[in-house]
Amino acid sequence: MLLELGGDALEIAERIAGPLQRIQLAESANAQGAEVEDEVRVETDHGDGLLASLRLSWNDSTARPIARCIGDRGEISIAGADVSRAR
């Protein structure tokens, strides 16, 4: 999971919150019994007290937002993605 989606997730966090100062794998899970994790949570520090928590999972239902950024002045939420049109 982390190797598959982590780089993209960290790039998005960096674009939103600024350059990464610290990255920490907070937890991982293997709910499907595969040889690798299918869910991870990564915490990032962007300096000046700006922190992020990234949760990546193959196990989530599509009913919740696929991405959400919460700040002190508002929130950005992405409800879903149409992967059938991806090339």
C-alpha positions in Angstrom: 0.0 0.0 0.0 2.6 2.5 1.0 4.9 1.7 -1.9 1.9 1.8 -4.3 0.1 5.0 -3.2 2.4 6.6 -0.7 4.5 8.7 -3.1 1.4 10.3 -4.7 -0.2 10.9 -1.3 2.9 12.6 0.0 3.2 14.7 -3.1 -0.4 16.0 -2.6 0.3 16.7 1.0 3.4 18.6 0.1 1.5 20.7 -2.5 -1.2 21.6 0.0 0.9 22.0 3.2 4.4 22.8 1.9 7.7 21.1 2.1 7.9 17.9 4.2 10.1 18.2 7.3 9.4 14.8 8.8 7.5 11.6 7.8 6.5 8.9 10.2 4.6 5.6 9.6 2.1 5.7 12.4 0.3 2.4 11.8 -0.3 -0.3 9.2 -2.7 -3.2 8.9 -3.1 -6.4 6.9 -6.9 -7.0 7.0 -7.0 -9.1 3.9 -4.3 -11.6 4.9 -1.9 -10.7 2.0 1.8 -10.6 2.3 1.9 -6.8 2.4 -0.1 -4.1 4.3 -3.5 -3.1 2.8 -3.9 0.0 5.0 -1.4 2.5 6.4 -1.5 5.8 8.3 1.4 8.2 7.8 1.9 11.4 9.8 3.8 14.3 8.2 5.3 17.5 9.7 5.6 20.5 7.4 7.1 22.9 9.9 5.5 25.9 11.7 3.1 23.5 13.6 1.5 22.3 10.3 0.8 18.5 10.6 -0.9 16.1 8.3 -2.3 12.6 8.7 -2.5 10.5 5.5 -4.6 7.3 5.6 -4.3 5.0 2.6 -6.5 1.9 2.3 -7.7 -0.7 -0.2 -10.4 -1.6 2.3 -12.6 1.5 2.5 -16.0 1.8 1.0 -16.6 4.6 -1.5 -19.2 6.2 0.8 -16.7 8.4 2.5 -14.6 11.1 0.9 -11.4 9.8 -0.8 -9.5 12.9 0.3 -10.1 15.6 2.9 -8.0 18.6 4.0 -9.0 20.4 7.1 -7.5 23.7 8.1 -8.2 26.5 10.5 -10.1 28.5 7.8 -12.1 25.7 6.1 -12.1 22.2 4.6 -11.6 20.8 1.1 -13.2 17.4 0.5 -13.0 15.2 -2.7 -16.1 12.9 -2.8 -14.9 10.4 -5.4 -13.1 9.7 -8.6 -14.1 8.1 -11.9 -11.2 5.7 -12.6 -12.9 4.3 -15.7 -11.7 7.4 -17.6 -8.1 7.2 -16.4 -5.5 6.4 -19.0 
